[in-house]
Amino acid sequence: SRAKDVTMPAKLPVNFFSTRSPVIDLFRGQLDYADHLRQDSEIVLYFFYAPWCGQSIAAREEIEHVASRLSDQVLFVAVNCWWNQGKCRKQKHFFYFPVIHLYHRSFGPIEYKGPMSAVYIEKFVRRVMTPLLYISSRSKLLDFLSNYEPGVLGYFEFNASPQPPGYLTFFTSALHSLKKDYLGTIRFGVITDKHVAEEISLVHSGSVYLHRHVNTSLIYPNDAMNYTAENICKWALENREMFIRWLRPHGGKSLLLNNELKKGPALLIFIPYDPLAEIHPLLDEITKVALEYHSCNKSQAAEPDLQHLGDTDSPALDSSVLDAHMKLPETFSITKYPCCNTVVLPQWHSISRTHNICELCVNQTLGVKPNKVHVPHCNFLEIEAALDSFYLQERTFFQVISNTIECSNFLSFYSPFSYYTACCRTVNRHFLSFISSEKTIFQTPKIAFSSHGKKDNSQHSIPHIEDRNCFIPDLHISSTNITGLSCRTNKTLNLYLLDSNLFWIYAERLGASNSTHLKEFAAIVDLKEEVHYVLDQNQSLVGSTLENFIKNFSILYSPLKRHLVDDSSVHFHEQHVITEVTTNTFQDTVFLSEKNVLLLYYAQWCGFCASLNHIFIQLARLLPPDNFTVARIDITRNDLPWEFMTDRLPTILFFPHQRKEQSVKFPEDFSVNLPNLLKFILHHSSLSSSEPCTKECLHKKAVLQQGHISHLEREIQKLRTEISALHQAHNQLEAQLSEARREEHRLQQQKHTLEKQHKTLQLHSEQLQATYDQKNQELLEMAEKLQELADASENLLKENTLLRILVASREGKLQSKDETKESLQSEQTLFEDSDISVSTATTTSEEKRIDNTDTIETEHSSGNRTE
């Protein structure tokens, strides 16, 4: 019988947490005992783990740290949910470990899905401990309403009873919000003072109020929806404002970023965030920018509920200021506060060190007086029309260098009373400042213009005018230009926050520097346009910087420079004959180089591209390195401007010296080989110049030709050496071939001998087979005869048995006859005379019969033996 499979039973589990830890470790999976412990505690945290899980091991220290701080208020229980004999394994079926569940009395479980960091876990536990914030004064109400997170307030009178009607329902709705959204973006508060509740129009006890910064705040409709915890939570989640959102990827496979980026252009802001900190000044500043960006209806007072709550130091808007704007005289002229935008003209030459920067403004004639102006603002349609008009007339300012500021006016296409003013000046790359002029709208800037380029490449970057407040000192444009910009442009941004302490790797992938000590970073990602822009890390991440960054992206012709990612892992040596080009070196190697450049576009997965390597190596050795550069670029690891992209691999481009803008593509119908490449390069590099060649030019050409000749002679000498080496190798190959032929002849003879032996063996095998068949037939015949003898022997045995029986019966008869004979002897004396003749005759006849019988039996037995 087959042996049974032998399996080793699992080892008994051991303690996962230390015995001195404040966490109760149920390492045998005693889930029933854990439920028993939960009955005596108000707040319980369950930590379900697997002993082999690396994430469980990493989160163990974080849980212990939180337990050491909150063990006097929260019961921490760890349950081994992997041991097959434990009840946790039998009742729970988790798809990942670790899993954290929280219980608030009988409510739960509330699963925590955030980062496995001590500060985040503690923050969430504290939110479960106190899901409601109690507001008893106007100052606390102001703090609650000024927070960036959506707020839900409930008003309850605690005079009648300890728990007024509806309070427990509202309390449970706060726990429901934590259960549905683990980020805890909705804050729940309870107002206990009647006068404070009247500030937000709450009169009746049990009323629920949803505060919104941009749109109108709402009051829970008791008449349309039942007053239940689920309905309140659902109502708050559906009507909340999310003008800025936290992103916390969990580290596994997820479509979180993809789903958010598909919604449109996104501004990703990375800041170091401490959830347990009481104040977050940087977060408050970013939130303020986001609030201004989404405040579309600025004619109404922003956050009207805060106007009469705050004092004079409050950041909320003051109604007196708004009244002053409302009472502006009708003679107010927009020409005093023009709507302006900055335009960077394209370079006239790729290596130019100057740029023409123009300030484009929308003005109205002095004779036109608007009826009413609340706050000066830019009309998006007007500025778009102004930009269109400007670009149609930009040849007016297409100059190499202009020492003065030149201005020009264009009539509006939409209104005969409006015109557009453009004032332009040439700006050097190295001196990014304007000269003051009292006759124009330009003023001396108080800060230097900044650039989005990297520090090491600043000499090649286009300057960006990011702060135009200095041009119009009479109006604080930073608060008006960004206000409602999301509704005045087609390039609306979605704002997202990420904790740089946890997700800095995403910032590095977007272009953040590894050497920065302050982990603050901002980038705009436009998935549809396949571009992203990076805020210069030399600038501090403050509200004004973010505003300028958003404004530069939102204008029609954005001056932001697209950020390109190159392969930072490539290192090259100077002795390489082929130059490897990256995104950072593309400008220097191709456009700013004094040489003719032949560039190959390739990819790692392109097999045909790899087969061209030896051709380009030979080409690089043939061409003089002083005048030609053979380079290649991996387009899968480097981003390139769209005008230099290609959809076919391999692609070969030639950039002639002094005519880099006239790049030529190698014909696709020509085979890529050394002669065709040489003809292609020589043809396009020897085009006649428009200027006559001077003596110096002729001398250079002669030197170049002599260099070509000497270079070719060296190459010819190399080829001769290679030919002689090939001849020697040919002779050696001939000798090896003759030896191989002799070996082949010897093997052929051995083959014939083996074939003969094979035939002999085959004949012998046939003879043996015939003999085998004959002997087999004889054995079969003998077997048949033996079978016949066996049958005859069996018959003889049967007959012998019968004869023995007959003999025995005969002997019995003879014995009986002797007894009869003795009895008759007495009678013979009486009848001797009369019967003697009869008895004698009878006896004689009986003996004869017996003798005949014996004779027959003897003959029959002898016949059987003969047979």
ChimeraX attribute file (.defattr): number of C-alpha atoms within 10 A of each C-alpha:
attribute: neighborCount
match mode: 1-to-1
recipient: residues
	/A:1	3
	/A:2	4
	/A:3	5
	/A:4	6
	/A:5	5
	/A:6	6
	/A:7	6
	/A:8	5
	/A:9	6
	/A:10	9
	/A:11	7
	/A:12	9
	/A:13	14
	/A:14	12
	/A:15	12
	/A:16	19
	/A:17	19
	/A:18	11
	/A:19	10
	/A:20	7
	/A:21	12
	/A:22	21
	/A:23	23
	/A:24	20
	/A:25	22
	/A:26	22
	/A:27	22
	/A:28	21
	/A:29	25
	/A:30	18
	/A:31	21
	/A:32	12
	/A:33	11
	/A:34	19
	/A:35	11
	/A:36	10
	/A:37	14
	/A:38	21
	/A:39	12
	/A:40	11
	/A:41	15
	/A:42	15
	/A:43	20
	/A:44	26
	/A:45	24
	/A:46	21
	/A:47	24
	/A:48	23
	/A:49	27
	/A:50	20
	/A:51	19
	/A:52	10
	/A:53	13
	/A:54	13
	/A:55	15
	/A:56	21
	/A:57	17
	/A:58	13
	/A:59	19
	/A:60	20
	/A:61	14
	/A:62	18
	/A:63	24
	/A:64	19
	/A:65	19
	/A:66	22
	/A:67	22
	/A:68	14
	/A:69	12
	/A:70	16
	/A:71	14
	/A:72	9
	/A:73	14
	/A:74	21
	/A:75	22
	/A:76	23
	/A:77	19
	/A:78	23
	/A:79	25
	/A:80	27
	/A:81	30
	/A:82	25
	/A:83	20
	/A:84	13
	/A:85	14
	/A:86	19
	/A:87	18
	/A:88	21
	/A:89	19
	/A:90	14
	/A:91	10
	/A:92	12
	/A:93	10
	/A:94	13
	/A:95	7
	/A:96	12
	/A:97	20
	/A:98	23
	/A:99	18
	/A:100	20
	/A:101	15
	/A:102	24
	/A:103	23
	/A:104	20
	/A:105	13
	/A:106	11
	/A:107	13
	/A:108	14
	/A:109	15
	/A:110	21
	/A:111	18
	/A:112	21
	/A:113	16
	/A:114	15
	/A:115	15
	/A:116	19
	/A:117	16
	/A:118	18
	/A:119	17
	/A:120	19
	/A:121	21
	/A:122	20
	/A:123	17
	/A:124	21
	/A:125	21
	/A:126	15
	/A:127	17
	/A:128	20
	/A:129	18
	/A:130	15
	/A:131	22
	/A:132	20
	/A:133	15
	/A:134	16
	/A:135	22
	/A:136	16
	/A:137	14
	/A:138	16
	/A:139	14
	/A:140	15
	/A:141	23
	/A:142	19
	/A:143	12
	/A:144	21
	/A:145	21
	/A:146	20
	/A:147	14
	/A:148	23
	/A:149	22
	/A:150	24
	/A:151	22
	/A:152	27
	/A:153	27
	/A:154	26
	/A:155	26
	/A:156	25
	/A:157	19
	/A:158	15
	/A:159	9
	/A:160	8
	/A:161	8
	/A:162	9
	/A:163	12
	/A:164	14
	/A:165	15
	/A:166	17
	/A:167	19
	/A:168	13
	/A:169	15
	/A:170	29
	/A:171	18
	/A:172	19
	/A:173	22
	/A:174	26
	/A:175	27
	/A:176	21
	/A:177	25
	/A:178	22
	/A:179	18
	/A:180	14
	/A:181	16
	/A:182	14
	/A:183	18
	/A:184	20
	/A:185	18
	/A:186	21
	/A:187	22
	/A:188	26
	/A:189	23
	/A:190	23
	/A:191	23
	/A:192	19
	/A:193	16
	/A:194	16
	/A:195	15
	/A:196	21
	/A:197	26
	/A:198	12
	/A:199	15
	/A:200	17
	/A:201	13
	/A:202	21
	/A:203	15
	/A:204	13
	/A:205	19
	/A:206	21
	/A:207	19
	/A:208	25
	/A:209	23
	/A:210	22
	/A:211	26
	/A:212	22
	/A:213	25
	/A:214	20
	/A:215	16
	/A:216	11
	/A:217	16
	/A:218	15
	/A:219	16
	/A:220	20
	/A:221	14
	/A:222	13
	/A:223	7
	/A:224	7
	/A:225	11
	/A:226	12
	/A:227	17
	/A:228	16
	/A:229	20
	/A:230	17
	/A:231	15
	/A:232	24
	/A:233	21
	/A:234	15
	/A:235	15
	/A:236	22
	/A:237	17
	/A:238	8
	/A:239	15
	/A:240	21
	/A:241	20
	/A:242	15
	/A:243	20
	/A:244	18
	/A:245	16
	/A:246	15
	/A:247	16
	/A:248	17
	/A:249	16
	/A:250	13
	/A:251	8
	/A:252	6
	/A:253	7
	/A:254	10
	/A:255	10
	/A:256	12
	/A:257	11
	/A:258	10
	/A:259	10
	/A:260	14
	/A:261	17
	/A:262	12
	/A:263	13
	/A:264	17
	/A:265	22
	/A:266	21
	/A:267	25
	/A:268	24
	/A:269	22
	/A:270	23
	/A:271	21
	/A:272	18
	/A:273	16
	/A:274	14
	/A:275	15
	/A:276	12
	/A:277	9
	/A:278	7
	/A:279	10
	/A:280	12
	/A:281	10
	/A:282	15
	/A:283	17
	/A:284	15
	/A:285	16
	/A:286	22
	/A:287	19
	/A:288	15
	/A:289	22
	/A:290	25
	/A:291	20
	/A:292	24
	/A:293	26
	/A:294	23
	/A:295	24
	/A:296	19
	/A:297	13
	/A:298	15
	/A:299	12
	/A:300	10
	/A:301	17
	/A:302	20
	/A:303	19
	/A:304	17
	/A:305	20
	/A:306	23
	/A:307	18
	/A:308	13
	/A:309	17
	/A:310	18
	/A:311	12
	/A:312	10
	/A:313	6
	/A:314	12
	/A:315	11
	/A:316	20
	/A:317	17
	/A:318	18
	/A:319	13
	/A:320	9
	/A:321	9
	/A:322	15
	/A:323	11
	/A:324	10
	/A:325	15
	/A:326	14
	/A:327	11
	/A:328	13
	/A:329	12
	/A:330	11
	/A:331	13
	/A:332	15
	/A:333	19
	/A:334	19
	/A:335	13
	/A:336	14
	/A:337	19
	/A:338	21
	/A:339	22
	/A:340	21
	/A:341	22
	/A:342	24
	/A:343	23
	/A:344	20
	/A:345	18
	/A:346	12
	/A:347	16
	/A:348	13
	/A:349	10
	/A:350	12
	/A:351	13
	/A:352	12
	/A:353	16
	/A:354	19
	/A:355	22
	/A:356	21
	/A:357	20
	/A:358	23
	/A:359	20
	/A:360	24
	/A:361	24
	/A:362	26
	/A:363	22
	/A:364	20
	/A:365	13
	/A:366	12
	/A:367	9
	/A:368	13
	/A:369	14
	/A:370	13
	/A:371	9
	/A:372	14
	/A:373	18
	/A:374	14
	/A:375	14
	/A:376	17
	/A:377	16
	/A:378	19
	/A:379	11
	/A:380	17
	/A:381	12
	/A:382	21
	/A:383	20
	/A:384	14
	/A:385	15
	/A:386	25
	/A:387	23
	/A:388	15
	/A:389	16
	/A:390	22
	/A:391	12
	/A:392	10
	/A:393	13
	/A:394	13
	/A:395	9
	/A:396	13
	/A:397	22
	/A:398	16
	/A:399	14
	/A:400	14
	/A:401	14
	/A:402	14
	/A:403	9
	/A:404	12
	/A:405	18
	/A:406	15
	/A:407	17
	/A:408	14
	/A:409	15
	/A:410	15
	/A:411	14
	/A:412	18
	/A:413	13
	/A:414	11
	/A:415	10
	/A:416	10
	/A:417	13
	/A:418	18
	/A:419	19
	/A:420	24
	/A:421	22
	/A:422	25
	/A:423	20
	/A:424	25
	/A:425	21
	/A:426	22
	/A:427	21
	/A:428	17
	/A:429	17
	/A:430	12
	/A:431	11
	/A:432	15
	/A:433	15
	/A:434	17
	/A:435	12
	/A:436	13
	/A:437	12
	/A:438	8
	/A:439	8
	/A:440	12
	/A:441	18
	/A:442	19
	/A:443	18
	/A:444	14
	/A:445	16
	/A:446	11
	/A:447	9
	/A:448	14
	/A:449	16
	/A:450	16
	/A:451	22
	/A:452	24
	/A:453	23
	/A:454	17
	/A:455	12
	/A:456	7
	/A:457	9
	/A:458	14
	/A:459	13
	/A:460	16
	/A:461	15
	/A:462	23
	/A:463	26
	/A:464	21
	/A:465	21
	/A:466	23
	/A:467	23
	/A:468	19
	/A:469	15
	/A:470	16
	/A:471	18
	/A:472	17
	/A:473	11
	/A:474	10
	/A:475	16
	/A:476	11
	/A:477	20
	/A:478	18
	/A:479	13
	/A:480	17
	/A:481	18
	/A:482	26
	/A:483	23
	/A:484	19
	/A:485	24
	/A:486	20
	/A:487	15
	/A:488	18
	/A:489	15
	/A:490	12
	/A:491	18
	/A:492	19
	/A:493	25
	/A:494	22
	/A:495	20
	/A:496	18
	/A:497	19
	/A:498	23
	/A:499	19
	/A:500	19
	/A:501	14
	/A:502	15
	/A:503	18
	/A:504	20
	/A:505	13
	/A:506	14
	/A:507	22
	/A:508	12
	/A:509	10
	/A:510	21
	/A:511	21
	/A:512	21
	/A:513	14
	/A:514	11
	/A:515	7
	/A:516	11
	/A:517	7
	/A:518	11
	/A:519	18
	/A:520	20
	/A:521	27
	/A:522	25
	/A:523	21
	/A:524	24
	/A:525	21
	/A:526	19
	/A:527	15
	/A:528	11
	/A:529	9
	/A:530	7
	/A:531	16
	/A:532	20
	/A:533	21
	/A:534	25
	/A:535	26
	/A:536	20
	/A:537	20
	/A:538	13
	/A:539	12
	/A:540	14
	/A:541	20
	/A:542	15
	/A:543	19
	/A:544	18
	/A:545	16
	/A:546	22
	/A:547	23
	/A:548	19
	/A:549	23
	/A:550	22
	/A:551	20
	/A:552	20
	/A:553	20
	/A:554	20
	/A:555	21
	/A:556	17
	/A:557	15
	/A:558	14
	/A:559	21
	/A:560	22
	/A:561	19
	/A:562	16
	/A:563	22
	/A:564	18
	/A:565	16
	/A:566	20
	/A:567	16
	/A:568	11
	/A:569	6
	/A:570	9
	/A:571	7
	/A:572	10
	/A:573	8
	/A:574	7
	/A:575	7
	/A:576	10
	/A:577	17
	/A:578	20
	/A:579	18
	/A:580	20
	/A:581	25
	/A:582	23
	/A:583	21
	/A:584	17
	/A:585	13
	/A:586	15
	/A:587	15
	/A:588	14
	/A:589	19
	/A:590	22
	/A:591	21
	/A:592	15
	/A:593	19
	/A:594	17
	/A:595	20
	/A:596	24
	/A:597	25
	/A:598	25
	/A:599	23
	/A:600	23
	/A:601	20
	/A:602	22
	/A:603	18
	/A:604	11
	/A:605	9
	/A:606	11
	/A:607	12
	/A:608	12
	/A:609	16
	/A:610	13
	/A:611	10
	/A:612	16
	/A:613	12
	/A:614	12
	/A:615	14
	/A:616	22
	/A:617	15
	/A:618	12
	/A:619	19
	/A:620	20
	/A:621	14
	/A:622	17
	/A:623	17
	/A:624	15
	/A:625	13
	/A:626	10
	/A:627	13
	/A:628	21
	/A:629	24
	/A:630	22
	/A:631	21
	/A:632	22
	/A:633	19
	/A:634	18
	/A:635	20
	/A:636	13
	/A:637	16
	/A:638	16
	/A:639	20
	/A:640	20
	/A:641	11
	/A:642	7
	/A:643	6
	/A:644	8
	/A:645	12
	/A:646	12
	/A:647	6
	/A:648	8
	/A:649	15
	/A:650	18
	/A:651	18
	/A:652	19
	/A:653	19
	/A:654	23
	/A:655	25
	/A:656	24
	/A:657	20
	/A:658	13
	/A:659	11
	/A:660	19
	/A:661	12
	/A:662	11
	/A:663	15
	/A:664	16
	/A:665	14
	/A:666	19
	/A:667	13
	/A:668	10
	/A:669	6
	/A:670	9
	/A:671	11
	/A:672	16
	/A:673	13
	/A:674	17
	/A:675	12
	/A:676	14
	/A:677	19
	/A:678	13
	/A:679	11
	/A:680	16
	/A:681	22
	/A:682	11
	/A:683	10
	/A:684	15
	/A:685	17
	/A:686	9
	/A:687	9
	/A:688	9
	/A:689	7
	/A:690	6
	/A:691	6
	/A:692	8
	/A:693	12
	/A:694	9
	/A:695	9
	/A:696	9
	/A:697	11
	/A:698	11
	/A:699	12
	/A:700	12
	/A:701	13
	/A:702	12
	/A:703	12
	/A:704	15
	/A:705	12
	/A:706	12
	/A:707	13
	/A:708	15
	/A:709	12
	/A:710	12
	/A:711	15
	/A:712	15
	/A:713	12
	/A:714	13
	/A:715	14
	/A:716	12
	/A:717	11
	/A:718	11
	/A:719	12
	/A:720	12
	/A:721	12
	/A:722	11
	/A:723	12
	/A:724	11
	/A:725	11
	/A:726	12
	/A:727	12
	/A:728	11
	/A:729	11
	/A:730	12
	/A:731	11
	/A:732	11
	/A:733	12
	/A:734	12
	/A:735	11
	/A:736	11
	/A:737	12
	/A:738	11
	/A:739	11
	/A:740	12
	/A:741	12
	/A:742	11
	/A:743	11
	/A:744	12
	/A:745	11
	/A:746	11
	/A:747	12
	/A:748	12
	/A:749	11
	/A:750	11
	/A:751	12
	/A:752	11
	/A:753	11
	/A:754	12
	/A:755	12
	/A:756	11
	/A:757	11
	/A:758	12
	/A:759	11
	/A:760	12
	/A:761	12
	/A:762	12
	/A:763	11
	/A:764	12
	/A:765	12
	/A:766	12
	/A:767	12
	/A:768	12
	/A:769	11
	/A:770	12
	/A:771	12
	/A:772	11
	/A:773	12
	/A:774	12
	/A:775	11
	/A:776	11
	/A:777	12
	/A:778	11
	/A:779	12
	/A:780	12
	/A:781	12
	/A:782	11
	/A:783	12
	/A:784	12
	/A:785	12
	/A:786	12
	/A:787	12
	/A:788	12
	/A:789	12
	/A:790	11
	/A:791	11
	/A:792	14
	/A:793	13
	/A:794	11
	/A:795	12
	/A:796	14
	/A:797	10
	/A:798	11
	/A:799	14
	/A:800	12
	/A:801	10
	/A:802	12
	/A:803	13
	/A:804	11
	/A:805	11
	/A:806	12
	/A:807	12
	/A:808	12
	/A:809	11
	/A:810	13
	/A:811	11
	/A:812	11
	/A:813	11
	/A:814	12
	/A:815	11
	/A:816	11
	/A:817	12
	/A:818	11
	/A:819	10
	/A:820	11
	/A:821	13
	/A:822	11
	/A:823	11
	/A:824	12
	/A:825	12
	/A:826	11
	/A:827	12
	/A:828	16
	/A:829	11
	/A:830	11
	/A:831	11
	/A:832	13
	/A:833	9
	/A:834	10
	/A:835	14
	/A:836	13
	/A:837	10
	/A:838	10
	/A:839	13
	/A:840	11
	/A:841	11
	/A:842	12
	/A:843	11
	/A:844	12
	/A:845	12
	/A:846	12
	/A:847	11
	/A:848	12
	/A:849	12
	/A:850	13
	/A:851	12
	/A:852	12
	/A:853	11
	/A:854	13
	/A:855	12
	/A:856	12
	/A:857	13
	/A:858	12
	/A:859	11
	/A:860	12
	/A:861	16
	/A:862	11
	/A:863	10
	/A:864	14
	/A:865	9
	/A:866	7
	/A:867	7
